Amino acid sequence: MEAEVLIVGAGPVGLTLAVELARYGVTVRIVDKAAQRSDKSKALVVWSRTLELLDRSGCGATLVAAGKQVAAANIVAGGKTIGRVELGGVKSPHPYALMLPQSETERLLEAHLNGLGVQVERGLKLVRFTDGADSVTATLRHFDGSEEKIQSLWLVGCDGAHSTVRDGMRMVFTGDTPPCTWVLAEVRLQGLHDPGEIEVGWHADGMLAIFPIAGERYQVIADMGPSQTAEGQPDPALNDVQALLDKRGRGGVRASEPGWLTKFRVNERKVVNYRRGRVFLAGDAAHVYSPAGAQGMNTGMQDAFNLAWKLALVCRGICAEEPLLDSYSSERSEVGEQVLKTTGRIASLALVHGDLKQTMRNYIASLVFGFSPARSAMADTISEVSIEYPHSPMNAHGSKLFQHPAAGERVPAREGEAPIGAGDRPRFVLCADVSEVTARSAAAVLMGLYGQLAEETVRAPFGEGGMWLVRPDGYVALATRAGEWDDVAAYLDRLARRR
């Protein structure tokens, strides 16, 4: 076997998956048909939950040091702020949006991957693959036209919206392509009302979003209204961007020193299943969204985090394939559906047309933003810390425990503790009170039996009278009453012994 996992596509999603698998000791090949890494900013925002998971990989601090932290997003209509979402209250070690051009995110992830002994192989295009009973055979074509065959245990398509892997799986990419053209510009901006913060403008002509990059450099995104095609239309010029700012913004903002200026169409599509046999999809290969909410890249990277620890446990022979691997599609497809609905709603609100409808939207929005719980919920949603897996087949319901976090919920980060899931092995963590001799003895026996699957060290519980078993990605697998050691043993046994 030339590699345990072949990853097709070396964007942020493929690189995240490769980093995770490599740190777990899984042999990986990652290929990309492009000769060079992209130098474009593209997806600019790395949200709180993604940064938490990157901390487990050991490269979160590197990205944070390279980016710009933004603490708030403003909704503007009629030249006035009608809503403001503060990210500083998000319960995370990263209570902010990290502005980092996608080109830099990819560069830093690739450098981290290189440090783990894996190189991206560029100029290799996946031509075809065959999914067998015990392995996947893929044919790769080099730039010079020569072809090679590679055999791997698993294949993961992280190859974007026009995925060759998805086509080879014959997966239907269900959804729509709204008849709207968007423009994206990297420019220098001066005269902003709230420099250094995200601004989303709602105007009769459409949406205008401004994202800080660094210094006075910003990314500007705007829709240009209904259009049957973007083909044949010229890329925007600086004067087009200035006109958008003048008409849809607060006024007084000057654009200069243009960098990347482009146009694009938006798709809102998703596959139903992220897995077929030994082949998986992640990122844009599985789902694409409206740019409203800036959720696409982060959702894809979290696909990779979810899949990596499960594949690693199977590749190491610690766990059987099921129910572990099927839970990837179940969990991430549900999240993907939620993100599709959320970004669709955000886009629908931003693109409301008609004076009466806009007046009503703005009035209702200002009322909603006036409530602190609503603002907090919005901050949790866009930062993605609210993502959970309440219907996961990986959840176990032990003796009733009416405390949070419940099964499927993200565990809160605790100061002074290493992130759950850090290190070179994907292991579950037991959080329980072992101050008494009996409990300490029971925990020691239990963790000793499942040493390959669980950390031997027991961490503090999240409340009195309860025990929690936490997955390597920081979500609760089991919540039960203190002392119910059989519940914990049954859960670990289900994963470790069903071969």
C-alpha positions in Angstrom: 0.0 0.0 0.0 1.6 3.3 -1.1 -0.4 5.4 1.3 -3.1 4.8 3.8 -5.0 7.9 2.7 -4.8 9.7 -0.7 -6.0 13.3 -0.5 -7.0 15.0 -3.7 -6.8 18.8 -3.4 -4.4 20.9 -1.4 -6.5 23.9 -0.4 -7.3 24.7 3.2 -9.5 21.6 3.6 -7.0 19.1 2.1 -4.1 20.6 4.0 -6.0 20.5 7.3 -6.9 16.9 6.7 -3.3 16.0 5.8 -1.9 17.8 8.9 -4.3 16.0 11.2 -3.6 12.6 9.7 0.1 13.1 9.6 0.2 14.1 13.3 -1.6 10.9 14.1 1.0 8.9 12.2 -1.2 8.0 9.2 0.7 7.7 5.9 -0.6 10.3 3.5 -0.2 11.5 -0.1 -1.7 14.8 -0.9 -1.9 15.9 -4.6 -3.1 19.0 -6.4 -3.5 19.6 -10.1 -2.3 23.2 -9.9 1.4 23.7 -10.4 1.6 26.4 -7.6 -0.3 27.4 -4.5 -2.8 30.2 -5.0 -1.7 33.7 -4.2 -5.3 35.1 -3.9 -7.0 36.1 -0.6 -10.3 34.3 -1.4 -11.8 33.1 1.9 -10.5 35.6 4.4 -12.1 34.8 7.8 -11.0 32.0 10.2 -13.7 31.7 12.9 -13.3 30.8 16.6 -14.3 27.2 16.4 -11.8 26.5 13.6 -9.0 28.2 15.6 -9.9 26.0 18.6 -9.4 22.9 16.4 -6.2 24.2 14.9 -4.9 24.6 18.4 -5.2 20.8 18.8 -3.1 20.5 15.6 -0.4 22.6 17.0 -0.6 25.4 14.4 -3.3 27.7 15.7 -0.9 30.1 17.3 1.0 30.4 14.0 -2.1 31.5 12.1 -3.2 33.8 14.9 0.2 35.6 14.9 0.0 36.1 11.1 -3.6 37.4 11.0 -5.6 40.4 12.2 -8.1 40.0 15.0 -11.5 41.6 14.5 -13.8 42.0 17.4 -17.1 43.1 15.8 -19.3 43.1 12.7 -21.7 46.0 11.9 -24.8 45.9 9.8 -25.4 49.2 8.1 -28.5 50.5 6.3 -29.3 54.0 5.2 -25.9 55.2 6.3 -26.6 54.1 9.9 -25.6 51.1 12.0 -28.8 49.1 12.7 -27.0 46.1 14.2 -23.7 45.2 15.8 -22.4 41.8 16.7 -19.7 41.8 19.3 -17.4 38.7 19.2 -15.6 39.4 22.4 -18.3 37.7 24.4 -17.9 34.4 22.5 -16.9 31.7 25.1 -13.7 30.6 23.3 -10.0 31.1 23.7 -10.4 33.0 20.4 -13.2 35.5 20.8 -12.7 37.2 17.5 -12.7 36.7 13.8 -9.2 36.2 12.4 -8.6 38.0 9.1 -6.1 36.0 7.2 -6.0 35.7 3.4 -6.6 32.2 2.2 -3.2 32.2 0.4 -1.6 32.7 3.8 -3.7 30.1 5.5 -2.6 27.6 2.9 1.0 28.7 3.1 1.1 28.3 6.9 -0.7 24.9 6.9 1.6 23.6 4.2 4.6 24.7 6.2 3.3 22.9 9.2 2.6 19.8 7.1 6.1 19.9 5.8 7.3 19.9 9.4 5.4 16.6 9.8 7.3 15.1 6.9 4.7 15.4 4.2 5.1 17.3 1.0 2.3 18.5 -1.3 2.7 16.9 -4.8 1.7 19.5 -7.3 0.9 19.1 -11.0 -0.8 15.8 -10.4 -4.4 15.5 -11.7 -6.7 12.7 -10.6 -7.9 11.0 -13.8 -10.0 8.1 -12.5 -10.3 5.8 -9.5 -11.7 2.4 -8.6 -13.2 1.8 -5.2 -12.5 -1.8 -4.3 -13.4 -4.0 -1.3 -10.1 -3.4 0.5 -8.5 -0.4 -1.2 -8.9 2.4 -3.7 -6.8 2.4 -7.0 -6.3 5.9 -8.4 -4.7 7.0 -11.7 -2.8 10.3 -11.5 -1.6 12.3 -14.5 1.5 14.4 -14.4 2.0 17.7 -16.3 4.2 15.8 -18.9 1.2 13.5 -19.6 2.7 10.4 -17.9 0.4 8.5 -15.6 0.9 6.6 -12.4 -1.4 4.4 -10.4 -1.5 4.6 -6.6 -3.2 2.3 -4.2 -4.5 3.5 -0.9 -6.8 2.3 1.8 -9.0 5.5 1.6 -9.5 8.4 -0.8 -10.7 11.8 0.2 -11.9 14.4 -2.3 -11.0 17.9 -1.2 -10.9 19.1 -4.8 -13.5 21.9 -4.7 -16.8 22.7 -6.3 -15.9 21.0 -9.6 -14.7 17.9 -7.8 -13.4 15.0 -9.9 -13.8 12.7 -6.9 -17.5 13.7 -6.5 -18.1 13.0 -10.2 -16.4 9.6 -9.9 -18.7 8.8 -7.0 -21.7 9.8 -9.1 -22.9 12.0 -6.3 -25.7 14.5 -7.2 -24.8 18.1 -6.3 -28.2 19.3 -5.3 -29.1 22.9 -5.1 -29.3 26.2 -7.1 -27.1 28.8 -8.9 -28.8 32.1 -8.1 -28.8 34.4 -11.1 -26.5 36.9 -9.5 -23.0 38.1 -10.3 -20.7 39.2 -7.5 -17.6 41.3 -7.5 -14.6 40.9 -5.2 -11.9 43.5 -4.8 -8.7 43.9 -2.7 -8.1 47.6 -2.2 -6.8 50.2 0.1 -9.6 52.1 1.9 -9.5 55.3 3.8 -12.2 57.2 5.6 -14.1 54.2 7.0 -16.5 54.8 9.9 -15.2 51.8 11.9 -11.8 50.9 10.5 -10.6 47.4 11.5 -14.2 46.0 11.9 -16.4 44.0 9.5 -19.1 46.1 7.8 -22.1 44.6 5.9 -24.2 47.2 4.1 -27.8 46.6 3.1 -28.9 48.8 0.2 -31.7 48.9 -2.3 -29.3 47.8 -5.0 -27.8 44.9 -3.0 -25.2 44.0 -0.4 -21.8 45.5 0.2 -19.4 43.8 2.6 -16.1 45.1 3.8 -13.5 42.9 5.5 -10.2 44.2 7.0 -7.1 42.4 5.8 -4.1 44.3 7.3 -3.4 48.0 7.8 -5.5 49.9 5.3 -6.0 46.9 3.0 -9.5 45.6 2.7 -11.6 43.0 0.8 -14.8 44.4 -0.7 -17.6 42.0 -1.8 -20.8 43.1 -3.5 -23.6 41.6 -5.5 -24.4 43.2 -8.9 -28.0 42.0 -9.1 -29.7 39.4 -11.4 -27.5 38.3 -14.3 -27.8 35.1 -16.4 -24.1 34.7 -16.7 -20.8 36.2 -15.5 -19.1 35.0 -18.7 -18.1 37.7 -21.1 -18.4 40.5 -18.5 -15.2 42.3 -17.8 -13.7 42.2 -14.3 -14.5 45.2 -12.2 -12.2 48.2 -12.3 -11.3 50.5 -9.4 -13.9 53.1 -10.4 -16.6 50.4 -10.2 -15.6 49.6 -6.7 -15.6 53.3 -5.8 -19.0 53.7 -7.2 -20.3 50.8 -5.1 -18.8 52.4 -2.0 -20.3 55.8 -2.7 -23.7 54.4 -3.4 -24.1 51.6 -0.9 -21.7 52.7 1.9 -21.8 55.4 4.6 -20.0 57.9 2.3 -16.6 59.5 2.5 -14.7 56.2 1.8 -11.9 56.4 -0.8 -10.6 53.3 -2.6 -7.1 53.1 -4.1 -4.2 50.8 -4.9 -6.3 47.9 -6.3 -4.9 44.4 -6.1 -7.1 41.5 -7.0 -10.3 42.5 -8.8 -12.6 39.7 -10.0 -16.2 38.6 -10.5 -17.8 35.3 -9.6 -21.1 33.4 -9.5 -22.5 31.8 -6.3 -23.7 28.3 -6.0 -25.7 26.9 -3.1 -25.3 23.2 -3.4 -24.7 20.1 -1.4 -24.4 16.3 -1.7 -26.6 14.1 0.6 -23.9 11.6 1.5 -20.2 12.5 2.2 -19.1 8.9 1.9 -19.4 6.0 -0.5 -17.4 2.9 0.4 -13.8 3.9 0.8 -14.2 7.3 -0.7 -15.1 10.5 1.1 -15.9 14.1 0.2 -14.9 17.2 2.3 -15.2 21.0 1.8 -16.4 22.5 -1.4 -16.5 19.0 -3.0 -19.4 18.3 -0.7 -21.0 21.7 -0.2 -20.8 25.2 -1.6 -22.5 28.3 -0.1 -23.3 32.0 -0.6 -20.4 34.2 0.6 -22.8 35.7 3.1 -21.6 34.8 6.6 -18.2 33.7 5.3 -18.8 30.1 6.5 -17.6 28.0 3.5 -13.9 27.5 4.2 -14.4 27.0 7.9 -17.1 24.4 7.4 -14.8 22.5 5.1 -11.9 22.6 7.5 -14.2 21.3 10.2 -15.2 18.5 7.9 -11.5 17.6 7.8 -11.1 17.7 11.6 -14.1 15.4 12.0 -13.0 12.8 9.5 -9.3 12.7 10.5 -9.5 11.3 14.0 -12.0 8.7 12.9 -9.8 7.6 9.9 -6.7 7.5 12.2 -8.4 5.2 14.7 -9.4 2.8 11.9 -6.0 3.0 10.2 -4.2 2.2 13.5 -6.4 -0.8 14.0 -7.8 0.5 17.3 -11.4 0.8 16.1 -13.6 -1.0 13.6 -14.8 0.9 10.6 -18.4 1.1 11.8 -20.0 3.0 13.4 -17.1 5.4 13.3 -16.7 6.2 9.6 -20.4 6.4 8.7 -20.8 8.9 11.5 -18.7 11.4 9.5 -21.4 11.8 6.8 -24.2 11.7 9.3 -22.7 14.5 11.4 -21.2 16.7 8.8 -24.1 16.5 6.3 -26.4 17.8 9.0 -24.1 20.7 9.8 -23.7 21.3 6.0 -27.5 21.5 5.7 -27.7 24.0 8.6 -25.0 26.2 7.2 -26.8 26.1 3.8 -30.0 27.4 5.4 -28.2 30.0 7.5 -26.1 31.5 4.7 -29.2 31.4 2.5 -31.2 33.4 5.1 -28.4 35.9 5.5 -28.2 36.4 1.7 -32.0 36.7 1.4 -32.0 39.4 4.1 -29.2 41.3 2.5 -30.7 41.1 -1.0 -34.2 42.2 -0.2 -35.6 44.6 -2.8 -38.4 47.1 -2.7 -38.7 50.2 -0.4 -41.4 48.8 1.9 -39.7 45.4 2.3 -36.4 47.0 3.1 -38.0 49.4 5.6 -39.7 46.5 7.4 -36.5 44.4 7.3 -34.4 47.2 8.7 -36.9 48.0 11.5 -37.2 44.3 12.5 -33.4 43.8 12.4 -32.8 46.8 14.6 -35.3 45.4 17.2 -33.7 42.0 17.1 -30.2 43.4 17.4 -31.4 45.4 20.5 -31.7 42.2 22.5 -28.5 40.9 24.1 -29.4 37.2 23.9 -30.1 37.6 20.2 -26.7 39.3 19.6 -25.0 36.5 21.6 -26.7 33.8 19.6 -25.7 35.5 16.4 -22.1 35.7 17.5 -22.1 32.1 18.5 -23.5 31.1 15.1 -21.2 33.0 12.9 -18.1 32.1 15.0 -19.3 28.4 14.7 -18.9 27.6 18.4 -22.6 26.7 18.4 -22.1 23.8 16.1 -23.0 20.5 17.7 -24.0 16.9 16.8 -27.2 16.3 18.7 -28.3 13.4 16.4 -25.0 11.7 15.9 -24.9 7.9 16.0 -21.7 8.4 18.1 -23.7 9.8 21.0 -24.5 7.6 23.9 -27.2 8.2 26.5 -26.2 6.9 29.8 -27.9 7.3 33.2 -29.9 10.5 32.9 -27.8 13.5 33.6 -29.6 16.9 33.5 -26.5 18.9 33.1 -24.6 20.4 30.2 -22.7 19.7 28.1 -24.9 17.0 26.8 -24.0 14.3 24.3 -23.1 15.9 21.0 -22.3 19.3 22.5 -18.9 21.1 22.3 -17.1 21.1 25.6 -16.0 24.5 27.0 -12.3 25.3 26.9 -10.7 25.5 30.4 -7.8 27.7 31.3 -4.7 25.8 32.1 -5.7 22.6 30.4 -4.2 21.4 27.1 -6.9 21.2 24.4 -8.6 17.8 24.3 -7.4 16.0 21.2 -3.9 17.5 21.2 -0.9 15.2 20.7 0.0 12.4 18.3 -2.9 10.1 19.1 -6.6 10.6 18.8 -7.9 9.6 22.3 -11.1 10.1 24.2 -10.9 11.9 27.6 -12.8 11.1 30.7 -13.9 14.0 32.8 -14.9 12.8 36.3 -14.4 13.4 40.0 -11.8 10.8 41.1 -11.0 12.4 44.5 -12.3 9.3 46.3 -10.2 6.1 46.4 -12.9 4.0 44.9 -13.5 6.3 42.0 -9.8 6.7 41.4 -9.3 3.0 41.4 -12.3 2.3 39.0 -11.0 5.0 36.6 -7.5 3.6 36.6 -8.7 0.1 35.7 -11.0 1.4 33.0 -8.5 3.8 31.4 -5.9 1.0 31.6 -8.1 -1.4 29.7 -8.7 1.2 26.9 -5.3 2.9 26.9 -5.1 3.0 23.1 -8.5 4.7 22.9 -8.6 6.9 26.0 -6.2 9.1 27.9 -5.1 7.5 31.2 -5.3 10.9 33.0 -8.8 11.8 34.1 -9.7 15.4 34.0 -12.0 17.4 36.2 -15.8 17.1 35.6 -17.9 19.9 34.2 -20.2 19.8 37.2 -21.0 17.9 40.4 -22.6 14.5 40.2 -21.7 13.8 36.5 -19.2 12.1 34.3 -18.4 13.0 30.7 -16.5 11.1 28.0 -15.2 13.5 25.4 -14.2 12.8 21.8 -10.8 13.7 20.3 -12.5 16.7 18.5 -13.8 18.1 21.8 -17.5 17.0 21.6 -19.2 15.0 24.3 -19.7 11.3 23.4 -21.3 10.3 26.7 -22.8 12.2 29.6 -23.8 10.1 32.6 -24.1 10.2 36.4 -21.0 10.0 38.5 -20.0 6.4 39.3 -21.7 4.9 36.3 -18.5 3.2 35.1 -20.4 0.6 33.1 -21.8 3.3 30.8 -18.2 4.4 30.0 -16.9 0.9 29.6 -19.9 0.0 27.3 -19.2 3.0 25.1 -15.5 2.4 24.7 -16.1 -1.3 24.2 -18.5 -0.6 21.4 -15.7 1.2 19.5 -12.7 -0.9 20.5 -14.1 -4.4 20.4 -16.5 -4.6 17.5 -14.2 -5.9 14.9 
